[in-house]
């Protein structure tokens, strides 16, 4: 419903408090209050998509748990989504399912990985997604609630909860919070979803599991290679090298992206530059006990490697090892390096359904 046709109801604070407490008592909450998912509200969510409520859209076979469209709708409602966000939630869920770790042990990893969701297309403005200043932070309902919906699905439908099936050693402060819209208006490149196989202008979600984000603050140079060298240094830190190779990602601010594009560099050019240069020498890795690689691909302290040899970070040169998006404000040269958990699928998922506000006809 819009602000115009929303019925005015007499608020009952005691009933609202009781409903919130009931959600906590049932264990449905991620620590924050949840919205009561009444039958009529869930039906409004389901009415935005032409899909059977019983359709299975995900599972964890080793836990014998499945996710249906209706369970997704219930958790999207509890997360605080509006009904018209539900097609985005389903696309985001389908997009994260293309990450090979999401169907295995990713949700239960000791790393506690978190989804990064990138929204493209006109739906960004239609639903009010933030793509500019503070894009990694709070303050915008669709960004926060769509991401939270995925967390509640994993918690309530798949049964992965902290101190239970979730095994995160420390976890991430931004888990279930990172849903950003790409700043297509100020990006010099095609939307990220184009690299994910879709046409420009398509409403879509790209998603991957991530470990954390690390800022690169560089307002000091107009030289594209000096700028990229700063990113290469951040990407190549030894703490991120666990296996023989490690994926990463970048969310460029518009200022950095435009500087690189102004030097004639495409997204692919930026990626190729970084793939060639990201990594560490064996001497660097020997100092932290990671200069060897076992048959299982895991690094170990070898001590016999040639110290001058260079160990490349990336195993390939495609978007699956280094996804690149553009978001944020054009007010400073501050971008984010993203620690991708297992690699991007390089597949974006179109958003299908009714995303216009209002009651279903």
KOLZADO-972584 format. One record per residue (C-alpha): z, x, y; residue in three letters; residue number from 1. Coordinates in pm, whole numbers, plus 50000, padded with zeros to 5 digits. Layout:
+-------+-------+-------+------+-----+
:    zz :    xx :    yy : code : pos :
+-------+-------+-------+------+-----+
:     Z :     X :     Y :  Ala : NUM :
...
+-------+-------+-------+------+-----+
end
This chain:
+-------+-------+-------+------+-----+
:    zz :    xx :    yy : code : pos :
+-------+-------+-------+------+-----+
: 50000 : 50000 : 50000 :  Unk :   1 :
: 49949 : 50105 : 50359 :  Unk :   2 :
: 50212 : 50093 : 50628 :  Unk :   3 :
: 50052 : 49766 : 50742 :  Unk :   4 :
: 50075 : 49572 : 50417 :  Unk :   5 :
: 50401 : 49715 : 50279 :  Unk :   6 :
: 50646 : 49426 : 50247 :  Unk :   7 :
: 50967 : 49461 : 50442 :  Unk :   8 :
: 51257 : 49454 : 50198 :  Unk :   9 :
: 51626 : 49438 : 50269 :  Unk :  10 :
: 51761 : 49780 : 50172 :  Unk :  11 :
: 52055 : 49792 : 49931 :  Unk :  12 :
: 52204 : 50143 : 49957 :  Unk :  13 :
: 52445 : 50082 : 49669 :  Unk :  14 :
: 52164 : 49974 : 49437 :  Unk :  15 :
: 51957 : 50275 : 49542 :  Unk :  16 :
: 52250 : 50507 : 49472 :  Unk :  17 :
: 52308 : 50346 : 49133 :  Unk :  18 :
: 51940 : 50391 : 49041 :  Unk :  19 :
: 51950 : 50758 : 49139 :  Unk :  20 :
: 52268 : 50814 : 48939 :  Unk :  21 :
: 52113 : 50638 : 48639 :  Unk :  22 :
: 51823 : 50888 : 48647 :  Unk :  23 :
: 52069 : 51176 : 48642 :  Unk :  24 :
: 52272 : 51022 : 48361 :  Unk :  25 :
: 51961 : 50980 : 48146 :  Unk :  26 :
: 51862 : 51345 : 48196 :  Unk :  27 :
: 51530 : 51256 : 48360 :  Unk :  28 :
: 51589 : 51462 : 48675 :  Unk :  29 :
: 51486 : 51819 : 48755 :  Unk :  30 :
: 51796 : 51842 : 48972 :  Unk :  31 :
: 51666 : 51626 : 49256 :  Unk :  32 :
: 51681 : 51245 : 49278 :  Unk :  33 :
: 51403 : 51059 : 49099 :  Unk :  34 :
: 51235 : 50735 : 49206 :  Unk :  35 :
: 51305 : 50441 : 48971 :  Unk :  36 :
: 50988 : 50391 : 48765 :  Unk :  37 :
: 50984 : 50013 : 48740 :  Unk :  38 :
: 50725 : 49834 : 48529 :  Unk :  39 :
: 50544 : 49699 : 48832 :  Unk :  40 :
: 50533 : 50042 : 49000 :  Unk :  41 :
: 50401 : 50218 : 48689 :  Unk :  42 :
: 50135 : 49948 : 48653 :  Unk :  43 :
: 50018 : 50026 : 49007 :  Unk :  44 :
: 49975 : 50390 : 48905 :  Unk :  45 :
: 49784 : 50296 : 48591 :  Unk :  46 :
: 49556 : 50066 : 48791 :  Unk :  47 :
: 49413 : 50365 : 48979 :  Unk :  48 :
: 49242 : 50507 : 48668 :  Unk :  49 :
: 49017 : 50358 : 48402 :  Unk :  50 :
: 49206 : 50505 : 48108 :  Unk :  51 :
: 49414 : 50360 : 47827 :  Unk :  52 :
: 49788 : 50399 : 47882 :  Unk :  53 :
: 49816 : 50512 : 47518 :  Unk :  54 :
: 49557 : 50790 : 47553 :  Unk :  55 :
: 49709 : 51125 : 47450 :  Unk :  56 :
: 49643 : 51389 : 47715 :  Unk :  57 :
: 49856 : 51676 : 47591 :  Unk :  58 :
: 50090 : 51792 : 47319 :  Unk :  59 :
: 50313 : 52069 : 47195 :  Unk :  60 :
: 50258 : 52058 : 46822 :  Unk :  61 :
: 50548 : 52289 : 46738 :  Unk :  62 :
: 50785 : 52049 : 46916 :  Unk :  63 :
: 50611 : 51737 : 46782 :  Unk :  64 :
: 50583 : 51596 : 47133 :  Unk :  65 :
: 50286 : 51436 : 47307 :  Unk :  66 :
: 50197 : 51320 : 47658 :  Unk :  67 :
: 50017 : 50992 : 47718 :  Unk :  68 :
: 49859 : 50855 : 48034 :  Unk :  69 :
: 50148 : 50610 : 48068 :  Unk :  70 :
: 50412 : 50883 : 48032 :  Unk :  71 :
: 50227 : 51079 : 48299 :  Unk :  72 :
: 50233 : 50773 : 48526 :  Unk :  73 :
: 50606 : 50720 : 48471 :  Unk :  74 :
: 50684 : 51080 : 48563 :  Unk :  75 :
: 50447 : 51079 : 48861 :  Unk :  76 :
: 50631 : 50773 : 48992 :  Unk :  77 :
: 50970 : 50939 : 48939 :  Unk :  78 :
: 50841 : 51252 : 49118 :  Unk :  79 :
: 50783 : 51051 : 49435 :  Unk :  80 :
: 50403 : 51028 : 49418 :  Unk :  81 :
: 50222 : 50733 : 49568 :  Unk :  82 :
: 50002 : 50545 : 49319 :  Unk :  83 :
: 49685 : 50681 : 49480 :  Unk :  84 :
: 49798 : 51036 : 49395 :  Unk :  85 :
: 49784 : 50958 : 49023 :  Unk :  86 :
: 49416 : 51056 : 48970 :  Unk :  87 :
: 49505 : 51395 : 49123 :  Unk :  88 :
: 49806 : 51427 : 48890 :  Unk :  89 :
: 49586 : 51359 : 48586 :  Unk :  90 :
: 49324 : 51609 : 48703 :  Unk :  91 :
: 49598 : 51866 : 48767 :  Unk :  92 :
: 49744 : 51807 : 48422 :  Unk :  93 :
: 49402 : 51840 : 48259 :  Unk :  94 :
: 49333 : 52154 : 48463 :  Unk :  95 :
: 49656 : 52322 : 48357 :  Unk :  96 :
: 49579 : 52231 : 47996 :  Unk :  97 :
: 49272 : 52457 : 48019 :  Unk :  98 :
: 49517 : 52749 : 48051 :  Unk :  99 :
: 49550 : 52878 : 47695 :  Unk : 100 :
: 49923 : 52942 : 47741 :  Unk : 101 :
: 49999 : 52582 : 47839 :  Unk : 102 :
: 49917 : 52455 : 47491 :  Unk : 103 :
: 50124 : 52721 : 47321 :  Unk : 104 :
: 50446 : 52881 : 47431 :  Unk : 105 :
: 50378 : 52911 : 47802 :  Unk : 106 :
: 50624 : 52641 : 47905 :  Unk : 107 :
: 50892 : 52813 : 47696 :  Unk : 108 :
: 50819 : 53172 : 47795 :  Unk : 109 :
: 51098 : 53403 : 47904 :  Unk : 110 :
: 50891 : 53457 : 48221 :  Unk : 111 :
: 50931 : 53091 : 48318 :  Unk : 112 :
: 50572 : 53060 : 48452 :  Unk : 113 :
: 50485 : 52801 : 48712 :  Unk : 114 :
: 50159 : 52615 : 48768 :  Unk : 115 :
: 49951 : 52699 : 49074 :  Unk : 116 :
: 49734 : 52399 : 49166 :  Unk : 117 :
: 49442 : 52425 : 49410 :  Unk : 118 :
: 49287 : 52101 : 49539 :  Unk : 119 :
: 48930 : 52088 : 49671 :  Unk : 120 :
: 48711 : 51817 : 49822 :  Unk : 121 :
: 48747 : 51529 : 50070 :  Unk : 122 :
: 49054 : 51400 : 49885 :  Unk : 123 :
: 49250 : 51671 : 50064 :  Unk : 124 :
: 49228 : 51489 : 50399 :  Unk : 125 :
: 49222 : 51144 : 50243 :  Unk : 126 :
: 49565 : 51188 : 50088 :  Unk : 127 :
: 49710 : 51430 : 50342 :  Unk : 128 :
: 49735 : 51751 : 50139 :  Unk : 129 :
: 49836 : 52056 : 50339 :  Unk : 130 :
: 49582 : 52340 : 50341 :  Unk : 131 :
: 49697 : 52524 : 50653 :  Unk : 132 :
: 50026 : 52660 : 50786 :  Unk : 133 :
: 50313 : 52676 : 50538 :  Unk : 134 :
: 50085 : 52592 : 50248 :  Unk : 135 :
: 50315 : 52753 : 49990 :  Unk : 136 :
: 50619 : 52576 : 50132 :  Unk : 137 :
: 50761 : 52224 : 50156 :  Unk : 138 :
: 50699 : 51950 : 50409 :  Unk : 139 :
: 50402 : 51756 : 50272 :  Unk : 140 :
: 50450 : 51474 : 50026 :  Unk : 141 :
: 50130 : 51503 : 49818 :  Unk : 142 :
: 50163 : 51880 : 49775 :  Unk : 143 :
: 50523 : 51857 : 49664 :  Unk : 144 :
: 50515 : 51545 : 49450 :  Unk : 145 :
: 50194 : 51619 : 49257 :  Unk : 146 :
: 50336 : 51959 : 49158 :  Unk : 147 :
: 50674 : 51804 : 49076 :  Unk : 148 :
: 50505 : 51539 : 48859 :  Unk : 149 :
: 50380 : 51811 : 48625 :  Unk : 150 :
: 50729 : 51953 : 48596 :  Unk : 151 :
: 50876 : 51615 : 48508 :  Unk : 152 :
: 50603 : 51559 : 48248 :  Unk : 153 :
: 50690 : 51889 : 48081 :  Unk : 154 :
: 51061 : 51805 : 48099 :  Unk : 155 :
: 51060 : 51441 : 47997 :  Unk : 156 :
: 50751 : 51402 : 47780 :  Unk : 157 :
: 50743 : 51745 : 47614 :  Unk : 158 :
: 51120 : 51794 : 47610 :  Unk : 159 :
: 51119 : 52143 : 47762 :  Unk : 160 :
: 51443 : 52167 : 47960 :  Unk : 161 :
: 51653 : 52464 : 48082 :  Unk : 162 :
: 51910 : 52592 : 47833 :  Unk : 163 :
: 51720 : 52404 : 47565 :  Unk : 164 :
: 51358 : 52462 : 47467 :  Unk : 165 :
: 51293 : 52634 : 47801 :  Unk : 166 :
: 51377 : 53002 : 47757 :  Unk : 167 :
: 51319 : 53148 : 48106 :  Unk : 168 :
: 51532 : 53460 : 48154 :  Unk : 169 :
: 51567 : 53397 : 48528 :  Unk : 170 :
: 51288 : 53156 : 48615 :  Unk : 171 :
: 51105 : 53119 : 48944 :  Unk : 172 :
: 51233 : 52966 : 49270 :  Unk : 173 :
: 50899 : 52790 : 49323 :  Unk : 174 :
: 50852 : 52646 : 48976 :  Unk : 175 :
: 50688 : 52303 : 48991 :  Unk : 176 :
: 50633 : 52334 : 49366 :  Unk : 177 :
: 50301 : 52512 : 49427 :  Unk : 178 :
: 50019 : 52266 : 49490 :  Unk : 179 :
: 49798 : 52366 : 49780 :  Unk : 180 :
: 49473 : 52241 : 49921 :  Unk : 181 :
: 49210 : 52501 : 49991 :  Unk : 182 :
: 49134 : 52546 : 50360 :  Unk : 183 :
: 48764 : 52476 : 50318 :  Unk : 184 :
: 48716 : 52424 : 50691 :  Unk : 185 :
: 48814 : 52782 : 50776 :  Unk : 186 :
: 48705 : 52952 : 50456 :  Unk : 187 :
: 48386 : 53160 : 50486 :  Unk : 188 :
: 48309 : 53106 : 50118 :  Unk : 189 :
: 48224 : 52814 : 49893 :  Unk : 190 :
: 48520 : 52611 : 49756 :  Unk : 191 :
: 48710 : 52759 : 49466 :  Unk : 192 :
: 48599 : 52467 : 49247 :  Unk : 193 :
: 48241 : 52595 : 49270 :  Unk : 194 :
: 48350 : 52904 : 49075 :  Unk : 195 :
: 48513 : 52653 : 48841 :  Unk : 196 :
: 48173 : 52502 : 48761 :  Unk : 197 :
: 48157 : 52205 : 49000 :  Unk : 198 :
: 47938 : 52120 : 49297 :  Unk : 199 :
: 48064 : 52182 : 49650 :  Unk : 200 :
: 48218 : 51866 : 49793 :  Unk : 201 :
: 48361 : 51753 : 49458 :  Unk : 202 :
: 48721 : 51631 : 49457 :  Unk : 203 :
: 48875 : 51868 : 49205 :  Unk : 204 :
: 49180 : 52061 : 49090 :  Unk : 205 :
: 49191 : 52419 : 48964 :  Unk : 206 :
: 49508 : 52534 : 48791 :  Unk : 207 :
: 49668 : 52830 : 48620 :  Unk : 208 :
: 50013 : 52941 : 48514 :  Unk : 209 :
: 50165 : 53207 : 48737 :  Unk : 210 :
: 50466 : 53437 : 48733 :  Unk : 211 :
: 50526 : 53467 : 49107 :  Unk : 212 :
: 50360 : 53538 : 49442 :  Unk : 213 :
: 50384 : 53849 : 49664 :  Unk : 214 :
: 50280 : 53865 : 50027 :  Unk : 215 :
: 50042 : 54117 : 50180 :  Unk : 216 :
: 50107 : 54141 : 50555 :  Unk : 217 :
: 49824 : 54340 : 50710 :  Unk : 218 :
: 49748 : 54287 : 51078 :  Unk : 219 :
: 49686 : 54658 : 51128 :  Unk : 220 :
: 49320 : 54715 : 51054 :  Unk : 221 :
: 48975 : 54561 : 51096 :  Unk : 222 :
: 48832 : 54785 : 50824 :  Unk : 223 :
: 48759 : 54573 : 50513 :  Unk : 224 :
: 48817 : 54862 : 50271 :  Unk : 225 :
: 49153 : 54949 : 50428 :  Unk : 226 :
: 49251 : 54584 : 50400 :  Unk : 227 :
: 49144 : 54561 : 50037 :  Unk : 228 :
: 49323 : 54887 : 49958 :  Unk : 229 :
: 49645 : 54716 : 50066 :  Unk : 230 :
: 49575 : 54435 : 49819 :  Unk : 231 :
: 49487 : 54685 : 49545 :  Unk : 232 :
: 49818 : 54864 : 49594 :  Unk : 233 :
: 50014 : 54538 : 49574 :  Unk : 234 :
: 49821 : 54413 : 49271 :  Unk : 235 :
: 49860 : 54745 : 49086 :  Unk : 236 :
: 50238 : 54771 : 49086 :  Unk : 237 :
: 50366 : 54899 : 48753 :  Unk : 238 :
: 50614 : 54616 : 48706 :  Unk : 239 :
: 50328 : 54375 : 48649 :  Unk : 240 :
: 50179 : 54585 : 48369 :  Unk : 241 :
: 50318 : 54449 : 48044 :  Unk : 242 :
: 50006 : 54443 : 47829 :  Unk : 243 :
: 49696 : 54663 : 47826 :  Unk : 244 :
: 49550 : 54454 : 48107 :  Unk : 245 :
: 49690 : 54194 : 48346 :  Unk : 246 :
: 49520 : 53918 : 48548 :  Unk : 247 :
: 49608 : 53850 : 48909 :  Unk : 248 :
: 49490 : 53620 : 49186 :  Unk : 249 :
: 49469 : 53611 : 49564 :  Unk : 250 :
: 49517 : 53331 : 49813 :  Unk : 251 :
: 49363 : 53481 : 50126 :  Unk : 252 :
: 49464 : 53353 : 50465 :  Unk : 253 :
: 49160 : 53252 : 50676 :  Unk : 254 :
: 49195 : 53560 : 50896 :  Unk : 255 :
: 49166 : 53802 : 50604 :  Unk : 256 :
: 48889 : 53603 : 50436 :  Unk : 257 :
: 48687 : 53588 : 50756 :  Unk : 258 :
: 48730 : 53960 : 50819 :  Unk : 259 :
: 48592 : 54037 : 50473 :  Unk : 260 :
: 48309 : 53787 : 50501 :  Unk : 261 :
: 48225 : 53924 : 50846 :  Unk : 262 :
: 48168 : 54260 : 50679 :  Unk : 263 :
: 47915 : 54094 : 50451 :  Unk : 264 :
: 48141 : 54057 : 50148 :  Unk : 265 :
: 48122 : 53752 : 49925 :  Unk : 266 :
: 48401 : 53636 : 49695 :  Unk : 267 :
: 48227 : 53821 : 49411 :  Unk : 268 :
: 48200 : 54138 : 49622 :  Unk : 269 :
: 48571 : 54132 : 49700 :  Unk : 270 :
: 48652 : 54081 : 49334 :  Unk : 271 :
: 48421 : 54363 : 49220 :  Unk : 272 :
: 48578 : 54603 : 49473 :  Unk : 273 :
: 48928 : 54527 : 49348 :  Unk : 274 :
: 48841 : 54526 : 48977 :  Unk : 275 :
: 48702 : 54878 : 49013 :  Unk : 276 :
: 49008 : 55013 : 49195 :  Unk : 277 :
: 49314 : 54825 : 49067 :  Unk : 278 :
: 49520 : 55015 : 48812 :  Unk : 279 :
: 49741 : 55322 : 48775 :  Unk : 280 :
: 49711 : 55676 : 48646 :  Unk : 281 :
: 49868 : 55758 : 48313 :  Unk : 282 :
: 50111 : 55981 : 48503 :  Unk : 283 :
: 50227 : 55684 : 48709 :  Unk : 284 :
: 50270 : 55476 : 48396 :  Unk : 285 :
: 50448 : 55755 : 48207 :  Unk : 286 :
: 50717 : 55762 : 48478 :  Unk : 287 :
: 50805 : 55400 : 48396 :  Unk : 288 :
: 50756 : 55421 : 48020 :  Unk : 289 :
: 50432 : 55223 : 48004 :  Unk : 290 :
: 50162 : 55485 : 47941 :  Unk : 291 :
: 50091 : 55381 : 47582 :  Unk : 292 :
: 49937 : 55062 : 47443 :  Unk : 293 :
: 50021 : 54948 : 47092 :  Unk : 294 :
: 49790 : 54768 : 46848 :  Unk : 295 :
: 49938 : 54438 : 46968 :  Unk : 296 :
: 49828 : 54519 : 47324 :  Unk : 297 :
: 50183 : 54570 : 47450 :  Unk : 298 :
: 50264 : 54879 : 47656 :  Unk : 299 :
: 50521 : 55137 : 47545 :  Unk : 300 :
: 50645 : 55485 : 47638 :  Unk : 301 :
: 50398 : 55725 : 47475 :  Unk : 302 :
: 50440 : 56059 : 47651 :  Unk : 303 :
: 50125 : 56212 : 47499 :  Unk : 304 :
: 49861 : 56061 : 47728 :  Unk : 305 :
: 49651 : 56264 : 47971 :  Unk : 306 :
: 49830 : 56220 : 48307 :  Unk : 307 :
: 49511 : 56228 : 48513 :  Unk : 308 :
: 49346 : 55941 : 48322 :  Unk : 309 :
: 49314 : 55612 : 48511 :  Unk : 310 :
: 49427 : 55292 : 48341 :  Unk : 311 :
: 49241 : 54991 : 48487 :  Unk : 312 :
: 49438 : 54674 : 48546 :  Unk : 313 :
: 49158 : 54428 : 48475 :  Unk : 314 :
: 48975 : 54383 : 48146 :  Unk : 315 :
: 48667 : 54217 : 48298 :  Unk : 316 :
: 48507 : 54142 : 48633 :  Unk : 317 :
: 48485 : 53761 : 48641 :  Unk : 318 :
: 48690 : 53493 : 48817 :  Unk : 319 :
: 48902 : 53447 : 48506 :  Unk : 320 :
: 49083 : 53778 : 48575 :  Unk : 321 :
: 49097 : 53749 : 48954 :  Unk : 322 :
: 49073 : 53393 : 49095 :  Unk : 323 :
: 49039 : 53381 : 49473 :  Unk : 324 :
: 49121 : 53092 : 49707 :  Unk : 325 :
: 49159 : 53056 : 50084 :  Unk : 326 :
: 49451 : 52866 : 50238 :  Unk : 327 :
: 49699 : 52889 : 50520 :  Unk : 328 :
: 49680 : 52909 : 50896 :  Unk : 329 :
: 49460 : 53137 : 51103 :  Unk : 330 :
: 49748 : 53277 : 51306 :  Unk : 331 :
: 49829 : 53606 : 51130 :  Unk : 332 :
: 49697 : 53842 : 50865 :  Unk : 333 :
: 49931 : 53736 : 50586 :  Unk : 334 :
: 49799 : 53653 : 50239 :  Unk : 335 :
: 49944 : 53610 : 49891 :  Unk : 336 :
: 49886 : 53801 : 49570 :  Unk : 337 :
: 49946 : 53569 : 49275 :  Unk : 338 :
: 50072 : 53700 : 48941 :  Unk : 339 :
: 49867 : 53502 : 48694 :  Unk : 340 :
: 50040 : 53450 : 48359 :  Unk : 341 :
: 49753 : 53454 : 48109 :  Unk : 342 :
: 49433 : 53424 : 48311 :  Unk : 343 :
: 49243 : 53142 : 48478 :  Unk : 344 :
: 49012 : 52938 : 48256 :  Unk : 345 :
: 48752 : 52943 : 48539 :  Unk : 346 :
: 48718 : 52568 : 48484 :  Unk : 347 :
: 48795 : 52318 : 48759 :  Unk : 348 :
: 48857 : 51951 : 48678 :  Unk : 349 :
: 48707 : 51667 : 48886 :  Unk : 350 :
: 48942 : 51400 : 49020 :  Unk : 351 :
: 48837 : 51061 : 48886 :  Unk : 352 :
: 48997 : 50735 : 48997 :  Unk : 353 :
: 49095 : 50536 : 49304 :  Unk : 354 :
: 49254 : 50767 : 49558 :  Unk : 355 :
: 49234 : 50530 : 49856 :  Unk : 356 :
: 49571 : 50391 : 49970 :  Unk : 357 :
: 49635 : 50024 : 49912 :  Unk : 358 :
: 49710 : 49768 : 49644 :  Unk : 359 :
: 49473 : 49746 : 49346 :  Unk : 360 :
: 49231 : 49457 : 49382 :  Unk : 361 :
+-------+-------+-------+------+-----+
end
